[in-house]
Amino acid sequence: FAVVYRTHPEWSYTLFGILGLLFFVLYLAPNIATYVLPVVSFPANVRSTFHGLSSAAGKLGAMTGALLFPLINDAYGIPAVMAVQATACAIGALLSATFIEDAPQEEEDYLEEEATPLCAKGG
């Protein structure tokens, strides 16, 4: 988007519409990560508490981004906003890959057992 905006600034309304449509489709419903990531990230005894804390941190990050967007846009323009967003995404991906461990096998077995429908268990 930033490259097209830089080379064809007259397409800004079209790019905004496409970006808005993309976000609408991507966030129409809760992402799968909303439900899966806490299961693989936190131990069962603190999962609900830490899920709430991570959800609150995500909302704080969204608010910070919404507040900083006009400031960065006014000072440096749209390409800088996109670069800051791409950098934040890359840092998030790096932190996730570094600190999220696989769930222990016994917990995975427990989760699979809990997810099995009653009719498959014979009861």
N, CA, C and O atoms as a GROMACS GRO file, in nm:
protein
  492
    1PHE      N    1   0.081  -0.119   0.000
    1PHE     CA    2   0.000   0.000   0.000
    1PHE      C    3   0.086   0.126   0.000
    1PHE      O    4   0.057   0.222  -0.071
    2ALA      N    5   0.192   0.124   0.080
    2ALA     CA    6   0.276   0.243   0.089
    2ALA      C    7   0.345   0.273  -0.043
    2ALA      O    8   0.358   0.389  -0.080
    3VAL      N    9   0.388   0.170  -0.114
    3VAL     CA   10   0.456   0.191  -0.242
    3VAL      C   11   0.360   0.248  -0.345
    3VAL      O   12   0.394   0.340  -0.419
    4VAL      N   13   0.239   0.194  -0.350
    4VAL     CA   14   0.139   0.246  -0.445
    4VAL      C   15   0.102   0.390  -0.408
    4VAL      O   16   0.087   0.475  -0.496
    5TYR      N   17   0.089   0.417  -0.278
    5TYR     CA   18   0.055   0.553  -0.236
    5TYR      C   19   0.167   0.650  -0.273
    5TYR      O   20   0.140   0.763  -0.314
    6ARG      N   21   0.291   0.605  -0.260
    6ARG     CA   22   0.405   0.692  -0.292
    6ARG      C   23   0.411   0.720  -0.443
    6ARG      O   24   0.439   0.832  -0.484
    7THR      N   25   0.384   0.618  -0.525
    7THR     CA   26   0.396   0.636  -0.670
    7THR      C   27   0.269   0.694  -0.732
    7THR      O   28   0.277   0.763  -0.834
    8HIS      N   29   0.153   0.668  -0.674
    8HIS     CA   30   0.026   0.717  -0.727
    8HIS      C   31  -0.059   0.775  -0.614
    8HIS      O   32  -0.157   0.713  -0.573
    9PRO      N   33  -0.024   0.894  -0.564
    9PRO     CA   34  -0.100   0.950  -0.452
    9PRO      C   35  -0.246   0.981  -0.487
    9PRO      O   36  -0.328   0.995  -0.396
   10GLU      N   37  -0.278   0.991  -0.614
   10GLU     CA   38  -0.417   1.018  -0.653
   10GLU      C   39  -0.507   0.898  -0.626
   10GLU      O   40  -0.630   0.911  -0.630
   11TRP      N   41  -0.449   0.782  -0.600
   11TRP     CA   42  -0.527   0.662  -0.569
   11TRP      C   43  -0.553   0.646  -0.420
   11TRP      O   44  -0.592   0.537  -0.376
   12SER      N   45  -0.534   0.748  -0.342
   12SER     CA   46  -0.545   0.735  -0.196
   12SER      C   47  -0.684   0.689  -0.152
   12SER      O   48  -0.695   0.609  -0.060
   13TYR      N   49  -0.789   0.738  -0.215
   13TYR     CA   50  -0.924   0.696  -0.176
   13TYR      C   51  -0.949   0.550  -0.213
   13TYR      O   52  -1.014   0.477  -0.137
   14THR      N   53  -0.898   0.507  -0.326
   14THR     CA   54  -0.911   0.367  -0.365
   14THR      C   55  -0.836   0.277  -0.269
   14THR      O   56  -0.888   0.175  -0.225
   15LEU      N   57  -0.713   0.315  -0.236
   15LEU     CA   58  -0.633   0.236  -0.141
   15LEU      C   59  -0.700   0.230  -0.004
   15LEU      O   60  -0.701   0.126   0.061
   16PHE      N   61  -0.755   0.342   0.039
   16PHE     CA   62  -0.824   0.345   0.168
   16PHE      C   63  -0.945   0.251   0.166
   16PHE      O   64  -0.969   0.179   0.262
   17GLY      N   65  -1.019   0.252   0.056
   17GLY     CA   66  -1.134   0.162   0.044
   17GLY      C   67  -1.093   0.016   0.045
   17GLY      O   68  -1.157  -0.065   0.112
   18ILE      N   69  -0.987  -0.018  -0.027
   18ILE     CA   70  -0.939  -0.156  -0.029
   18ILE      C   71  -0.889  -0.197   0.110
   18ILE      O   72  -0.918  -0.308   0.155
   19LEU      N   73  -0.816  -0.110   0.175
   19LEU     CA   74  -0.766  -0.140   0.310
   19LEU      C   75  -0.882  -0.157   0.408
   19LEU      O   76  -0.881  -0.248   0.491
   20GLY      N   77  -0.980  -0.069   0.400
   20GLY     CA   78  -1.098  -0.082   0.486
   20GLY      C   79  -1.172  -0.212   0.462
   20GLY      O   80  -1.216  -0.277   0.557
   21LEU      N   81  -1.188  -0.251   0.335
   21LEU     CA   82  -1.254  -0.377   0.302
   21LEU      C   83  -1.173  -0.495   0.353
   21LEU      O   84  -1.229  -0.592   0.405
   22LEU      N   85  -1.041  -0.488   0.340
   22LEU     CA   86  -0.954  -0.595   0.390
   22LEU      C   87  -0.970  -0.612   0.541
   22LEU      O   88  -0.988  -0.724   0.589
   23PHE      N   89  -0.965  -0.504   0.614
   23PHE     CA   90  -0.980  -0.512   0.760
   23PHE      C   91  -1.120  -0.560   0.798
   23PHE      O   92  -1.136  -0.636   0.894
   24PHE      N   93  -1.221  -0.518   0.725
   24PHE     CA   94  -1.358  -0.562   0.753
   24PHE      C   95  -1.369  -0.713   0.739
   24PHE      O   96  -1.428  -0.780   0.825
   25VAL      N   97  -1.313  -0.767   0.631
   25VAL     CA   98  -1.320  -0.911   0.608
   25VAL      C   99  -1.237  -0.988   0.710
   25VAL      O  100  -1.281  -1.090   0.761
   26LEU      N  101  -1.116  -0.938   0.740
   26LEU     CA  102  -1.028  -1.008   0.834
   26LEU      C  103  -1.082  -1.008   0.976
   26LEU      O  104  -1.061  -1.104   1.050
   27TYR      N  105  -1.150  -0.902   1.016
   27TYR     CA  106  -1.194  -0.890   1.154
   27TYR      C  107  -1.345  -0.898   1.168
   27TYR      O  108  -1.402  -0.846   1.263
   28LEU      N  109  -1.410  -0.964   1.072
   28LEU     CA  110  -1.555  -0.978   1.077
   28LEU      C  111  -1.597  -1.058   1.199
   28LEU      O  112  -1.702  -1.031   1.258
   29ALA      N  113  -1.518  -1.154   1.236
   29ALA     CA  114  -1.544  -1.237   1.354
   29ALA      C  115  -1.413  -1.251   1.431
   29ALA      O  116  -1.307  -1.216   1.378
   30PRO      N  117  -1.418  -1.300   1.552
   30PRO     CA  118  -1.292  -1.318   1.626
   30PRO      C  119  -1.198  -1.412   1.551
   30PRO      O  120  -1.239  -1.514   1.497
   31ASN      N  121  -1.073  -1.376   1.550
   31ASN     CA  122  -0.972  -1.459   1.485
   31ASN      C  123  -0.955  -1.590   1.561
   31ASN      O  124  -0.986  -1.599   1.679
   32ILE      N  125  -0.905  -1.689   1.491
   32ILE     CA  126  -0.879  -1.818   1.554
   32ILE      C  127  -0.773  -1.803   1.664
   32ILE      O  128  -0.773  -1.877   1.762
   33ALA      N  129  -0.682  -1.707   1.646
   33ALA     CA  130  -0.578  -1.686   1.747
   33ALA      C  131  -0.637  -1.643   1.881
   33ALA      O  132  -0.577  -1.666   1.986
   34THR      N  133  -0.755  -1.581   1.878
   34THR     CA  134  -0.820  -1.541   2.002
   34THR      C  135  -0.848  -1.660   2.091
   34THR      O  136  -0.844  -1.649   2.214
   35TYR      N  137  -0.876  -1.775   2.030
   35TYR     CA  138  -0.911  -1.893   2.108
   35TYR      C  139  -0.796  -1.992   2.121
   35TYR      O  140  -0.786  -2.062   2.222
   36VAL      N  141  -0.710  -2.000   2.022
   36VAL     CA  142  -0.604  -2.101   2.021
   36VAL      C  143  -0.480  -2.055   2.096
   36VAL      O  144  -0.421  -2.133   2.171
   37LEU      N  145  -0.439  -1.932   2.077
   37LEU     CA  146  -0.314  -1.884   2.135
   37LEU      C  147  -0.309  -1.896   2.287
   37LEU      O  148  -0.206  -1.939   2.338
   38PRO      N  149  -0.413  -1.861   2.363
   38PRO     CA  150  -0.405  -1.880   2.509
   38PRO      C  151  -0.391  -2.027   2.548
   38PRO      O  152  -0.329  -2.058   2.650
   39VAL      N  153  -0.448  -2.116   2.470
   39VAL     CA  154  -0.440  -2.258   2.503
   39VAL      C  155  -0.296  -2.307   2.494
   39VAL      O  156  -0.252  -2.386   2.577
   40VAL      N  157  -0.223  -2.262   2.394
   40VAL     CA  158  -0.085  -2.308   2.378
   40VAL      C  159   0.015  -2.221   2.452
   40VAL      O  160   0.131  -2.260   2.467
   41SER      N  161  -0.027  -2.106   2.500
   41SER     CA  162   0.067  -2.014   2.563
   41SER      C  163   0.072  -2.024   2.715
   41SER      O  164   0.179  -2.009   2.774
   42PHE      N  165  -0.042  -2.050   2.779
   42PHE     CA  166  -0.048  -2.042   2.923
   42PHE      C  167  -0.084  -2.178   2.983
   42PHE      O  168  -0.160  -2.254   2.923
   43PRO      N  169  -0.029  -2.208   3.102
   43PRO     CA  170  -0.070  -2.331   3.169
   43PRO      C  171  -0.218  -2.324   3.210
   43PRO      O  172  -0.273  -2.216   3.228
   44ALA      N  173  -0.279  -2.439   3.223
   44ALA     CA  174  -0.424  -2.447   3.246
   44ALA      C  175  -0.468  -2.374   3.373
   44ALA      O  176  -0.577  -2.316   3.375
   45ASN      N  177  -0.386  -2.376   3.477
   45ASN     CA  178  -0.430  -2.317   3.604
   45ASN      C  179  -0.435  -2.164   3.603
   45ASN      O  180  -0.499  -2.105   3.690
   46VAL      N  181  -0.371  -2.098   3.507
   46VAL     CA  182  -0.374  -1.952   3.499
   46VAL      C  183  -0.423  -1.902   3.363
   46VAL      O  184  -0.415  -1.783   3.334
   47ARG      N  185  -0.473  -1.992   3.283
   47ARG     CA  186  -0.508  -1.958   3.144
   47ARG      C  187  -0.611  -1.847   3.135
   47ARG      O  188  -0.592  -1.753   3.057
   48SER      N  189  -0.719  -1.855   3.210
   48SER     CA  190  -0.825  -1.755   3.196
   48SER      C  191  -0.778  -1.617   3.242
   48SER      O  192  -0.812  -1.516   3.180
   49THR      N  193  -0.701  -1.612   3.349
   49THR     CA  194  -0.650  -1.483   3.398
   49THR      C  195  -0.555  -1.420   3.297
   49THR      O  196  -0.567  -1.302   3.265
   50PHE      N  197  -0.461  -1.499   3.246
   50PHE     CA  198  -0.363  -1.445   3.152
   50PHE      C  199  -0.426  -1.416   3.016
   50PHE      O  200  -0.381  -1.328   2.944
   51HIS      N  201  -0.530  -1.491   2.982
   51HIS     CA  202  -0.603  -1.459   2.859
   51HIS      C  203  -0.665  -1.321   2.870
   51HIS      O  204  -0.661  -1.242   2.776
   52GLY      N  205  -0.723  -1.290   2.984
   52GLY     CA  206  -0.780  -1.158   3.006
   52GLY      C  207  -0.675  -1.048   3.005
   52GLY      O  208  -0.697  -0.941   2.948
   53LEU      N  209  -0.560  -1.076   3.067
   53LEU     CA  210  -0.453  -0.976   3.068
   53LEU      C  211  -0.398  -0.952   2.927
   53LEU      O  212  -0.373  -0.838   2.889
   54SER      N  213  -0.380  -1.058   2.850
   54SER     CA  214  -0.329  -1.040   2.714
   54SER      C  215  -0.433  -0.970   2.626
   54SER      O  216  -0.397  -0.893   2.538
   55SER      N  217  -0.560  -0.997   2.649
   55SER     CA  218  -0.666  -0.928   2.576
   55SER      C  219  -0.664  -0.778   2.608
   55SER      O  220  -0.678  -0.694   2.519
   56ALA      N  221  -0.649  -0.746   2.734
   56ALA     CA  222  -0.641  -0.605   2.775
   56ALA      C  223  -0.518  -0.536   2.714
   56ALA      O  224  -0.525  -0.421   2.673
   57ALA      N  225  -0.406  -0.608   2.711
   57ALA     CA  226  -0.285  -0.552   2.651
   57ALA      C  227  -0.305  -0.527   2.501
   57ALA      O  228  -0.255  -0.428   2.448
   58GLY      N  229  -0.377  -0.616   2.434
   58GLY     CA  230  -0.406  -0.596   2.293
   58GLY      C  231  -0.492  -0.473   2.269
   58GLY      O  232  -0.470  -0.398   2.174
   59LYS      N  233  -0.590  -0.453   2.355
   59LYS     CA  234  -0.675  -0.335   2.342
   59LYS      C  235  -0.598  -0.206   2.372
   59LYS      O  236  -0.622  -0.103   2.310
   60LEU      N  237  -0.506  -0.213   2.467
   60LEU     CA  238  -0.421  -0.098   2.496
   60LEU      C  239  -0.332  -0.065   2.376
   60LEU      O  240  -0.313   0.052   2.343
   61GLY      N  241  -0.278  -0.169   2.313
   61GLY     CA  242  -0.197  -0.149   2.193
   61GLY      C  243  -0.276  -0.089   2.079
   61GLY      O  244  -0.227  -0.004   2.006
   62ALA      N  245  -0.401  -0.135   2.063
   62ALA     CA  246  -0.487  -0.080   1.958
   62ALA      C  247  -0.517   0.068   1.984
   62ALA      O  248  -0.518   0.149   1.892
   63MET      N  249  -0.541   0.102   2.111
   63MET     CA  250  -0.568   0.241   2.145
   63MET      C  251  -0.444   0.328   2.121
   63MET      O  252  -0.454   0.439   2.070
   64THR      N  253  -0.327   0.276   2.158
   64THR     CA  254  -0.203   0.350   2.136
   64THR      C  255  -0.181   0.374   1.987
   64THR      O  256  -0.144   0.484   1.946
   65GLY      N  257  -0.203   0.271   1.906
   65GLY     CA  258  -0.188   0.287   1.762
   65GLY      C  259  -0.285   0.388   1.705
   65GLY      O  260  -0.248   0.468   1.619
   66ALA      N  261  -0.409   0.385   1.752
   66ALA     CA  262  -0.509   0.480   1.703
   66ALA      C  263  -0.474   0.623   1.742
   66ALA      O  264  -0.502   0.716   1.667
   67LEU      N  265  -0.414   0.640   1.858
   67LEU     CA  266  -0.375   0.775   1.901
   67LEU      C  267  -0.249   0.825   1.829
   67LEU      O  268  -0.236   0.944   1.802
   68LEU      N  269  -0.156   0.733   1.799
   68LEU     CA  270  -0.032   0.773   1.734
   68LEU      C  271  -0.045   0.790   1.583
   68LEU      O  272   0.034   0.861   1.522
   69PHE      N  273  -0.145   0.724   1.522
   69PHE     CA  274  -0.161   0.730   1.377
   69PHE      C  275  -0.164   0.874   1.324
   69PHE      O  276  -0.087   0.905   1.234
   70PRO      N  277  -0.250   0.962   1.376
   70PRO     CA  278  -0.254   1.098   1.320
   70PRO      C  279  -0.125   1.176   1.344
   70PRO      O  280  -0.084   1.257   1.261
   71LEU      N  281  -0.060   1.151   1.456
   71LEU     CA  282   0.064   1.223   1.485
   71LEU      C  283   0.174   1.186   1.386
   71LEU      O  284   0.243   1.273   1.333
   72ILE      N  285   0.190   1.055   1.362
   72ILE     CA  286   0.293   1.010   1.268
   72ILE      C  287   0.256   1.051   1.126
   72ILE      O  288   0.342   1.090   1.048
   73ASN      N  289   0.128   1.043   1.093
   73ASN     CA  290   0.082   1.082   0.960
   73ASN      C  291   0.109   1.230   0.933
   73ASN      O  292   0.157   1.266   0.825
   74ASP      N  293   0.079   1.315   1.029
   74ASP     CA  294   0.100   1.458   1.012
   74ASP      C  295   0.249   1.492   1.002
   74ASP      O  296   0.288   1.581   0.927
   75ALA      N  297   0.331   1.422   1.079
   75ALA     CA  298   0.473   1.455   1.082
   75ALA      C  299   0.550   1.395   0.965
   75ALA      O  300   0.639   1.460   0.910
   76TYR      N  301   0.517   1.270   0.926
   76TYR     CA  302   0.601   1.200   0.829
   76TYR      C  303   0.526   1.145   0.709
   76TYR      O  304   0.589   1.110   0.609
   77GLY      N  305   0.394   1.136   0.714
   77GLY     CA  306   0.316   1.087   0.601
   77GLY      C  307   0.278   0.941   0.613
   77GLY      O  308   0.319   0.870   0.705
   78ILE      N  309   0.197   0.898   0.517
   78ILE     CA  310   0.144   0.761   0.516
   78ILE      C  311   0.254   0.654   0.507
   78ILE      O  312   0.245   0.554   0.578
   79PRO      N  313   0.356   0.671   0.422
   79PRO     CA  314   0.459   0.566   0.417
   79PRO      C  315   0.525   0.540   0.553
   79PRO      O  316   0.560   0.426   0.584
   80ALA      N  317   0.542   0.643   0.632
   80ALA     CA  318   0.600   0.624   0.766
   80ALA      C  319   0.503   0.549   0.857
   80ALA      O  320   0.545   0.466   0.937
   81VAL      N  321   0.375   0.578   0.845
   81VAL     CA  322   0.275   0.506   0.924
   81VAL      C  323   0.279   0.357   0.891
   81VAL      O  324   0.279   0.273   0.980
   82MET      N  325   0.282   0.327   0.762
   82MET     CA  326   0.288   0.186   0.720
   82MET      C  327   0.417   0.120   0.766
   82MET      O  328   0.416   0.003   0.805
   83ALA      N  329   0.528   0.192   0.763
   83ALA     CA  330   0.656   0.137   0.809
   83ALA      C  331   0.652   0.109   0.959
   83ALA      O  332   0.703   0.006   1.004
   84VAL      N  333   0.592   0.198   1.036
   84VAL     CA  334   0.580   0.176   1.180
   84VAL      C  335   0.492   0.055   1.208
   84VAL      O  336   0.523  -0.026   1.295
   85GLN      N  337   0.382   0.041   1.135
   85GLN     CA  338   0.294  -0.074   1.153
   85GLN      C  339   0.364  -0.204   1.116
   85GLN      O  340   0.350  -0.304   1.186
   86ALA      N  341   0.439  -0.202   1.005
   86ALA     CA  342   0.511  -0.323   0.964
   86ALA      C  343   0.617  -0.360   1.066
   86ALA      O  344   0.638  -0.478   1.094
   87THR      N  345   0.684  -0.260   1.123
   87THR     CA  346   0.784  -0.286   1.226
   87THR      C  347   0.720  -0.345   1.351
   87THR      O  348   0.773  -0.439   1.409
   88ALA      N  349   0.606  -0.290   1.393
   88ALA     CA  350   0.536  -0.344   1.510
   88ALA      C  351   0.493  -0.488   1.486
   88ALA      O  352   0.504  -0.572   1.576
   89CYS      N  353   0.445  -0.518   1.366
   89CYS     CA  354   0.406  -0.656   1.333
   89CYS      C  355   0.525  -0.750   1.335
   89CYS      O  356   0.516  -0.862   1.386
   90ALA      N  357   0.638  -0.705   1.281
   90ALA     CA  358   0.759  -0.788   1.279
   90ALA      C  359   0.809  -0.814   1.421
   90ALA      O  360   0.850  -0.926   1.453
   91ILE      N  361   0.806  -0.713   1.505
   91ILE     CA  362   0.848  -0.731   1.645
   91ILE      C  363   0.754  -0.828   1.716
   91ILE      O  364   0.801  -0.914   1.791
   92GLY      N  365   0.624  -0.816   1.693
   92GLY     CA  366   0.528  -0.908   1.754
   92GLY      C  367   0.551  -1.051   1.708
   92GLY      O  368   0.544  -1.144   1.789
   93ALA      N  369   0.578  -1.070   1.580
   93ALA     CA  370   0.604  -1.204   1.528
   93ALA      C  371   0.732  -1.261   1.588
   93ALA      O  372   0.737  -1.379   1.623
   94LEU      N  373   0.834  -1.179   1.600
   94LEU     CA  374   0.961  -1.224   1.658
   94LEU      C  375   0.944  -1.261   1.805
   94LEU      O  376   0.995  -1.364   1.849
   95LEU      N  377   0.873  -1.178   1.881
   95LEU     CA  378   0.849  -1.209   2.022
   95LEU      C  379   0.765  -1.336   2.038
   95LEU      O  380   0.793  -1.418   2.125
   96SER      N  381   0.664  -1.352   1.954
   96SER     CA  382   0.581  -1.473   1.960
   96SER      C  383   0.662  -1.597   1.929
   96SER      O  384   0.652  -1.698   2.000
   97ALA      N  385   0.742  -1.591   1.825
   97ALA     CA  386   0.824  -1.707   1.787
   97ALA      C  387   0.928  -1.739   1.893
   97ALA      O  388   0.965  -1.855   1.911
   98THR      N  389   0.975  -1.637   1.964
   98THR     CA  390   1.079  -1.658   2.064
   98THR      C  391   1.022  -1.712   2.195
   98THR      O  392   1.081  -1.803   2.254
   99PHE      N  393   0.911  -1.658   2.242
   99PHE     CA  394   0.866  -1.686   2.377
   99PHE      C  395   0.749  -1.783   2.390
   99PHE      O  396   0.723  -1.832   2.499
  100ILE      N  397   0.678  -1.813   2.282
  100ILE     CA  398   0.566  -1.907   2.293
  100ILE      C  399   0.620  -2.047   2.271
  100ILE      O  400   0.672  -2.080   2.164
  101GLU      N  401   0.606  -2.129   2.373
  101GLU     CA  402   0.654  -2.266   2.366
  101GLU      C  403   0.539  -2.358   2.329
  101GLU      O  404   0.422  -2.322   2.346
  102ASP      N  405   0.573  -2.476   2.278
  102ASP     CA  406   0.470  -2.575   2.250
  102ASP      C  407   0.413  -2.626   2.382
  102ASP      O  408   0.483  -2.633   2.483
  103ALA      N  409   0.285  -2.660   2.378
  103ALA     CA  410   0.221  -2.716   2.497
  103ALA      C  411   0.282  -2.853   2.527
  103ALA      O  412   0.314  -2.927   2.434
  104PRO      N  413   0.298  -2.887   2.654
  104PRO     CA  414   0.349  -3.021   2.688
  104PRO      C  415   0.255  -3.129   2.634
  104PRO      O  416   0.135  -3.107   2.621
  105GLN      N  417   0.310  -3.244   2.602
  105GLN     CA  418   0.233  -3.352   2.540
  105GLN      C  419   0.116  -3.396   2.627
  105GLN      O  420   0.008  -3.423   2.575
  106GLU      N  421   0.135  -3.404   2.759
  106GLU     CA  422   0.025  -3.450   2.844
  106GLU      C  423  -0.091  -3.351   2.842
  106GLU      O  424  -0.206  -3.391   2.853
  107GLU      N  425  -0.062  -3.220   2.829
  107GLU     CA  426  -0.169  -3.123   2.822
  107GLU      C  427  -0.240  -3.132   2.686
  107GLU      O  428  -0.362  -3.115   2.679
  108GLU      N  429  -0.166  -3.159   2.580
  108GLU     CA  430  -0.227  -3.177   2.450
  108GLU      C  431  -0.320  -3.298   2.452
  108GLU      O  432  -0.430  -3.293   2.397
  109ASP      N  433  -0.276  -3.407   2.516
  109ASP     CA  434  -0.361  -3.526   2.526
  109ASP      C  435  -0.488  -3.495   2.603
  109ASP      O  436  -0.597  -3.539   2.565
  110TYR      N  437  -0.475  -3.418   2.712
  110TYR     CA  438  -0.591  -3.379   2.792
  110TYR      C  439  -0.688  -3.296   2.709
  110TYR      O  440  -0.809  -3.318   2.714
  111LEU      N  441  -0.634  -3.201   2.632
  111LEU     CA  442  -0.720  -3.116   2.550
  111LEU      C  443  -0.791  -3.197   2.442
  111LEU      O  444  -0.908  -3.173   2.414
  112GLU      N  445  -0.720  -3.293   2.380
  112GLU     CA  446  -0.783  -3.376   2.279
  112GLU      C  447  -0.894  -3.462   2.341
  112GLU      O  448  -0.999  -3.482   2.280
  113GLU      N  449  -0.870  -3.512   2.462
  113GLU     CA  450  -0.971  -3.593   2.530
  113GLU      C  451  -1.094  -3.510   2.561
  113GLU      O  452  -1.207  -3.558   2.545
  114GLU      N  453  -1.074  -3.385   2.606
  114GLU     CA  454  -1.186  -3.298   2.638
  114GLU      C  455  -1.264  -3.258   2.513
  114GLU      O  456  -1.385  -3.235   2.520
  115ALA      N  457  -1.196  -3.251   2.398
  115ALA     CA  458  -1.261  -3.207   2.275
  115ALA      C  459  -1.334  -3.321   2.205
  115ALA      O  460  -1.409  -3.295   2.111
  116THR      N  461  -1.315  -3.444   2.248
  116THR     CA  462  -1.381  -3.557   2.184
  116THR      C  463  -1.530  -3.556   2.218
  116THR      O  464  -1.566  -3.549   2.335
  117PRO      N  465  -1.617  -3.562   2.116
  117PRO     CA  466  -1.761  -3.562   2.144
  117PRO      C  467  -1.802  -3.685   2.223
  117PRO      O  468  -1.737  -3.789   2.214
  118LEU      N  469  -1.909  -3.674   2.301
  118LEU     CA  470  -1.956  -3.783   2.383
  118LEU      C  471  -1.993  -3.906   2.301
  118LEU      O  472  -1.972  -4.019   2.346
  119CYS      N  473  -2.049  -3.885   2.182
  119CYS     CA  474  -2.089  -3.999   2.101
  119CYS      C  475  -1.968  -4.079   2.056
  119CYS      O  476  -1.979  -4.200   2.032
  120ALA      N  477  -1.850  -4.015   2.043
  120ALA     CA  478  -1.730  -4.088   2.003
  120ALA      C  479  -1.671  -4.165   2.121
  120ALA      O  480  -1.598  -4.262   2.101
  121LYS      N  481  -1.703  -4.123   2.245
  121LYS     CA  482  -1.653  -4.190   2.364
  121LYS      C  483  -1.738  -4.312   2.398
  121LYS      O  484  -1.696  -4.397   2.477
  122GLY      N  485  -1.855  -4.321   2.339
  122GLY     CA  486  -1.943  -4.433   2.366
  122GLY      C  487  -2.033  -4.410   2.486
  122GLY      O  488  -2.088  -4.504   2.543
  123GLY      N  489  -2.049  -4.281   2.524
  123GLY     CA  490  -2.130  -4.256   2.642
  123GLY      C  491  -2.232  -4.158   2.625
  123GLY      O  492  -2.306  -4.130   2.720
   0.00000   0.00000   0.00000
